[in-house]
Amino acid sequence: MMIACVAAMLAAGSGLKAQEVTIVLMPGYTWISIPTTDTLDFETALGSFTPAVGDMIKSRWGAASFRSDGHWRGSISEFYPGYGYHYYSSRNVPVFLTFNAQQPSQQVVVTTDTPQFITAISAIGGGEVTTNDGTYILVKGLCWATHETPTSNDSYLEEGSGEGSFSATMTGLNWSTTYYVRAYAVTPSGTVYGEQQSFTTRDGIPTLTTDSITSITAISATSGGNITDDGGLSVTARGVCWSTSPNPTVSDSHTSNGTGTGGFTSSITNLEVSTT
């Protein structure tokens, strides 16, 4: 049984077409491996070979059996290149199997969503993986980098397996930096990438205004401000600051009036009489 498997793999590696690769199926179980670089369904790969009712194919993902209706039925339906399979022959004599090299008509399609909700340090991306040929999607996810055509060797997030759409939050990004992102899908025969998208993180500088000073007394006054844009970062403190010198900073006297964007009012206290 092991000789049949090795013979098939050596023939494929020597550059022969798959139609020229013939192996022997012994009664009971035989290890086989499809000698092509493409995923093929059982009926296409086996070509003119006619399985017997009761034959089975088993893999790490599941099994299928050949039924009386002339079709394979079960939880798997395709051969993936590079993986071994157990073929159970219900015949009591050896039979010859010649693989067919017909190319599959459908392929895995991966699309990359346009990144959204971009901040100075994060962004949300995603994509969709579809296949009409039943190829098993081992992993799908998102990869990104500051250089073009990123791969899963760069920063990446895995978002499960199988077909379907997904979203992922990219974090730990640098301010004011352009990133390139692609969705990807890992199949038994390789990794498929979607088209490239790009985005630039925000600069982290908020947009704000200082309110006019009102309610001035000998020792106090009222002011405030309005933060209309956080610049892509969370506002962890806001208020007004003051000094007897121009251009005061938070190192001088200051208030603390909450967090986040929006308007706020500040009470300036403990002032000196007749002082600018």
Sequence and secondary structure as in RCSB ss.txt:
>XXXX:A:sequence
MMIACVAAMLAAGSGLKAQEVTIVLMPGYTWISIPTTDTLDFETALGSFTPAVGDMIKSRWGAASFRSDGHWRGS
ISEFYPGYGYHYYSSRNVPVFLTFNAQQPSQQVVVTTDTPQFITAISAIGGGEVTTNDGTYILVKGLCWATHETP
TSNDSYLEEGSGEGSFSATMTGLNWSTTYYVRAYAVTPSGTVYGEQQSFTTRDGIPTLTTDSITSITAISATSGG
NITDDGGLSVTARGVCWSTSPNPTVSDSHTSNGTGTGGFTSSITNLEVSTT
>XXXX:A:secstr
 HHHHHHHHHHHHTT  GGG EEEE SEEEEE   SSS EEHHHHHTT    TT EEE SS EEEE TTSSEEES
  EE TT  EEEEE SSS EEEE      S  EEEEE   BS  SS EEEEEEEEESS     EEEEEEESSSS 
 TTSEEEE  SSSEEEEEEE S  TT EEEEEEEEEETTEEEE   EEEE      EEEE   BS  SS EEEEE
EEEE TTS       EE SSSS  TTSEE    SSSEEEEEEE S  TT  
